[in-house]
């Protein structure tokens, strides 16, 4: 349970907001338990703030490097995932798992969730919980007899699965999950507020008599606790670790002793609850009219069960060891019968006679009614700075304030509203579960922490060397030594062992020599650092493999001979024609050569004859209608991009003439090598028109959308094949022909007008205000050829050449959007991307 000890006070509000360094007692001064509590608080604040500043990574769990603390082992269901033993740091808090073989289902506060399924985030929730001697008898000393022992503050935790209600925005990763809106809502602190309002003194009616004083009216010093009990759950907030509540309908409960009275349930008989230890103070014990809550050690960390089932009941009668609850408690007591770890906690009745007060915002949207606590005290809750729409409370949120026998209340002057005093809750992502039920995977979201005494392997020189390849082969030493250093901070480490080996690679890296010793994975050499922390070695690479990438890595070894940290990888190569870059000059034959070897090969192939073509070229683009009348989109050196043609201009097909060696690509008729697409007006159908016209109509009755507002791209059905020889009406190359239905679509465009025409429910459309405008006289048609799939073979070199159909644009007199056929981007393969317009014609 969060801190609920019977204390003098829990909250201090000094004028100076700086952190005090320590409590300084005075000679003869009474040392209050609040002073001891504050001293431990100052020390913890200093330690945890320093730890948080040192470790960094706010909102993430920081663990020692190599630690298994809270390491997630993936399983098919979240409940089966393992949680590694060890410890970590969350915002400076030390969070530890002492259990071996721990899973979500067997952690200190178990979760039996089998959903959500992957991808899902496993998250850590931590808070400060008070462990009472009633829960942990070891804290109580029998030598004290009946005196109450002190409890302990514990950083408690739970791991739970989380996934946004609306699904992940993208692929969940550790680097991005904390930016999810639902995660930010989950971890955000409560924003609701509360203020304490002491009664003011009434004006004197008789100058000869004393007027009653205002404020707190009891004759004892008490520590009040106001705690959120429940309310109306907000559906717009995640509830993976318990519900969030709004202001209206919120339920609060009260204790005059910080809810510090708790007894362990040892026996149940109907509604009679036998408890221990017995009452020590009959004035601070369960009594008729008071309220008892059935609680467990899990409620603060995982309040879902307590929030879903009412466990607060009126006390009917009580003795020192037996508390009888009202009959409504029978079902809850039956459910917990025979279980361990259940307790009764004492709460005071409110002046209205109930154990809880329900908030109403009927008088003000952002403030509750004034709730009477009795004894001259009242409270009022508020929505906070964001208003009621953003007000958030959690079960267990609490406020404490001290009320003194002199009538004063430890609350700031003017009764300002304050957010909950506790509990402080922190969250961190642990792992993102992906994969399948049969092969689950987990990305570790923990942040590894290096210690100040860790050794680090650093690069000092020798990488990237290149030497000529000798004709005789053998192992050739590189001119420069390979150098690494082992450092501890700024201090060199002498005597550290550095192993030299080949990196794991596919295919395996060639063998090499380090200081004359073979590096083959069987008995790799290691070298010890000197007084300066340096390790220097000679590296010889194998000239029998002049084209290979040669690599060797240095690894720092621990005392047990295991690698420590990440290796340093060195790379070297032989200088060959194939590895030497070539920059093309004025020679067009060598324009695409990247290396000297490629340039020499091209020169050799072109000696004594004309150069073979480097790419296939488009020579014609011809549209053929049903009368076999042709429209050429290639005229002289221009491609007439943006030309307007009749609606049935390619009812027979579209031919793309290709110059060069005959096309060898084996095309299937259904392959999308040639794509013909139309931009149809949207909405295209009467059903869509009715929907948008009605859905966009404003409330005041004005017409909504009355005509097309966009376009929908449609790819026409057709087939493509290679035409090996020229003939009427197409040249050798590619031919695309529309299917029978696509041809009928093109030929009947004047009837359906590509979707502008309305056929059904014209009365309803007119009633909705549909006019069908704007109506354009033409429709955009796109032609695309996927050049990477159109290839041939050079006759002499037997190499593939591909269609290069990407042309640069120009504004000529025909369409002002033409493409220059002779001016192409110098690519091996580039798509043709052309558009023209189909004239719709008259109705």
CORSUL-V295263 format. One record per helix or strand. SS is the DSSP state (hx for helix, st for strand). FROM is the first residue (numbers start at 1). LEN is the number of residues. Records with the same first field share a line. If there is no record, write none. Layout:
SS: FROM-LEN, FROM-LEN
//
This chain:
hx: 33-23, 78-3, 137-3, 142-3, 177-3, 181-7, 282-3, 304-5, 327-10, 388-3, 577-3, 588-3, 596-11, 686-10, 740-8, 749-7, 762-6, 787-3
st: 60-1, 62-3, 72-2, 82-2, 86-5, 93-5, 102-2, 120-12, 152-11, 193-6, 222-9, 233-1, 244-2, 251-5, 257-1, 262-8, 272-5, 291-6, 312-7, 322-4, 342-7, 357-2, 364-1, 367-1, 371-4, 377-6, 393-2, 398-6, 409-1, 418-2, 422-1, 425-11, 440-5, 447-3, 456-6, 465-4, 475-3, 482-7, 491-2, 497-5, 512-3, 517-3, 526-3, 534-4, 539-4, 550-8, 563-1, 568-8, 581-1, 595-1, 616-9, 630-3, 634-2, 638-2, 644-3, 653-7, 674-9, 710-6, 718-6, 733-6, 778-8, 791-3, 800-5, 807-3, 819-6, 830-1, 832-8
//
